[in-house]
């Protein structure tokens, strides 16, 4: 019996890990019979997945059941919890059961606590854009996996060009591998071969915070041209400005307890607080307080069917004017 929970917003990395797990588990001759992937929005998806997991595989190898985008670890009805409690400890040894979700499991609820006893839990979250050291580690690891040799300057050039987008990183590394073979690539080679696609929702938020309307409008166009989901852009902006609002409020209150401030602002690394305090210096609390209602209006309009480019640009202009310090 093997039970896994993969979670996080790095869809490419999560799906890649799921594919490797599937390949390791299934006999290729019997894969079509023993692999089932269920979407969480299917009727009775959880119960159906558990029933399939209890079924012996055909032929040799394991049975692989994947319940994708499940919400059972954010909220779980009593009847589903009872099914999980009944089934998970009794799964056959030849079953591999994978749960996946974009959202972080809620450690306070019973279904998550149950899974913590029986499953291996792996996180696949995008690295924050500010954490360039961690992004550089990701680049070096991916380069080693794909057999691409890079100088230190080339690593930094990829960090600047690709950012934390793992899908784009592996795509570029595959292109570089075909081009260079066993040769070592330097910074100049990266500049000539890799398109800078690191424009992100995080950069959009920074442009708004600086009151740079032109950059904000340009970034919105580039993000949508890369098929970035409008609601995901809004979610990033909400998280960005909510964090800085809390930091600004704690600065004004004179709270210097980094751990408490990090908890309130939902900052994983308290060392980041120094840079956040520098960012919010000189910006009025009023601007931060006005931002979240504007973003809420934007989210509502998008969900009601507003044209994404127009809606995002109108609110970006409104927010940029709010932060402009002429």
Helices and strands as residue ranges (DSSP letters): E 2-7, H 11-25, H 31-34, E 35-39, H 45-53, E 63-68, H 78-87, G 88-90, E 95-101, H 110-118, E 120-123, H 132-146, E 149-150, H 152-162, H 166-180, E 184-185, H 187-193, H 201-209, H 213-225, H 230-253, H 258-265, G 270-272, H 273-280, H 285-303, H 308-323
